[in-house]
Amino acid sequence: MPLLKLVHFAGLLCWCGTLLYLPALIAAGTRRSDPLFYRDHAHLTRMVFNLIGTPAALVAIGSGTALFLSQGLVAGWLIVKLSTVAGMVLCHALCGVLVLHVERAPEQSVSIRCRFLGVVAATFITATLWLVLAKPF
């Protein structure tokens, strides 16, 4: 059980880090007009999303599900926490959509969407952390 919690925590830490970093990375890629910079930056952004963020999300969700099932927890706070995790999954998917959008047509207006997505992701992460630590109901 402690090893499973450690795997869950490590996966969650990496996933939350990429959720906070990806919107800034995507927005930074639209600020330069150099084609070589853009190509390398788009490759880096896709690599962070595909090789770090998505596997970390799968590890965090899989190990969290295993913890939930092994402990047999059913509580009100857990249902709300799972809803905030679903919001984090939605933010992850929107990051993927932005990565694809910027690869096809880089534009300056993406930075506003990236800022909004970063704030929403930070809100979901904070709410999830608060629900796990406080267990309010």
C-alpha positions in Angstrom: 0.0 0.0 0.0 2.7 2.6 0.8 4.4 1.8 -2.5 1.2 2.4 -4.4 0.7 5.7 -2.6 4.2 6.7 -3.5 3.6 5.8 -7.2 0.3 7.8 -7.1 2.0 10.8 -5.5 4.9 10.8 -8.0 2.6 10.5 -11.0 0.3 13.2 -9.6 3.3 15.5 -9.0 4.6 15.1 -12.6 1.1 15.4 -14.1 0.3 18.6 -12.1 3.7 20.1 -13.1 3.0 19.5 -16.7 -0.5 20.9 -16.4 0.9 24.1 -15.0 3.9 24.2 -17.5 2.3 23.3 -20.8 0.1 26.4 -21.2 3.1 28.7 -20.6 5.2 26.5 -23.0 2.5 26.7 -25.7 2.1 30.4 -25.4 5.9 31.0 -25.5 6.0 29.1 -28.8 3.8 31.6 -30.6 5.9 34.7 -29.7 8.8 34.1 -32.1 8.7 34.3 -35.9 11.9 32.3 -36.5 10.9 29.1 -38.4 13.8 27.1 -36.9 12.8 28.1 -33.3 9.2 27.4 -34.0 9.9 23.9 -35.4 12.1 23.0 -32.4 9.7 24.5 -29.9 6.7 22.7 -31.4 8.7 19.5 -31.1 9.5 20.2 -27.5 5.9 21.0 -26.6 4.6 17.9 -28.2 7.3 15.8 -26.5 6.5 17.3 -23.0 2.8 16.5 -23.6 3.3 13.0 -25.1 6.3 11.7 -23.1 5.8 13.3 -19.7 2.3 14.6 -19.2 0.2 11.9 -20.6 2.1 8.9 -19.0 2.1 10.7 -15.7 -1.6 11.3 -16.0 -2.2 7.6 -16.7 0.0 6.5 -13.8 -1.7 9.0 -11.4 -5.2 7.9 -12.5 -4.4 4.2 -12.6 -2.7 4.2 -9.2 -5.4 6.4 -7.7 -8.1 4.0 -8.9 -6.2 1.1 -7.4 -6.0 2.9 -4.1 -9.7 3.7 -4.2 -10.6 0.1 -5.0 -8.2 -1.5 -2.5 -9.4 0.7 0.4 -13.0 0.5 -0.5 -13.6 4.2 0.1 -16.9 5.8 -0.7 -17.4 9.2 0.8 -18.8 12.6 -0.3 -15.4 14.2 -0.5 -14.1 11.5 -2.7 -16.9 12.0 -5.2 -16.2 15.7 -5.4 -12.4 15.0 -5.6 -13.0 12.6 -8.6 -15.0 15.5 -10.2 -12.0 17.8 -9.8 -9.7 15.1 -11.2 -12.1 14.9 -14.2 -11.6 18.7 -14.6 -7.9 18.1 -14.6 -8.3 15.5 -17.3 -10.3 18.0 -19.3 -7.5 20.6 -18.9 -5.0 18.0 -20.1 -7.1 17.3 -23.2 -7.4 21.0 -23.9 -3.6 21.3 -23.7 -3.4 18.6 -26.3 -5.9 20.5 -28.5 -3.8 23.7 -28.1 -0.6 21.8 -29.0 -2.3 20.6 -32.2 -3.7 24.1 -32.9 -0.4 25.9 -32.5 1.4 23.3 -34.7 -1.0 23.9 -37.5 -1.3 27.7 -37.3 0.7 29.7 -34.7 -1.1 32.8 -33.7 -0.8 35.4 -30.9 -4.4 35.0 -29.6 -3.5 31.5 -28.2 -1.7 33.1 -25.3 -5.0 34.4 -23.8 -6.4 30.9 -24.0 -3.3 29.5 -22.5 -3.5 31.9 -19.5 -7.1 31.0 -18.9 -6.3 27.3 -19.1 -3.4 27.7 -16.7 -5.6 29.4 -14.2 -8.3 26.8 -14.5 -5.8 23.9 -14.2 -4.3 25.6 -11.1 -7.8 25.9 -9.6 -8.6 22.2 -10.2 -5.2 21.2 -8.7 -5.7 23.3 -5.6 -9.2 22.1 -5.1 -8.1 18.5 -5.5 -5.3 19.0 -3.0 -7.6 20.7 -0.5 -10.2 17.9 -0.8 -7.6 15.2 -0.2 -6.0 17.0 2.8 -9.2 18.4 4.5 -11.7 15.7 3.7 -14.5 18.2 4.4 -17.5 15.9 4.2 
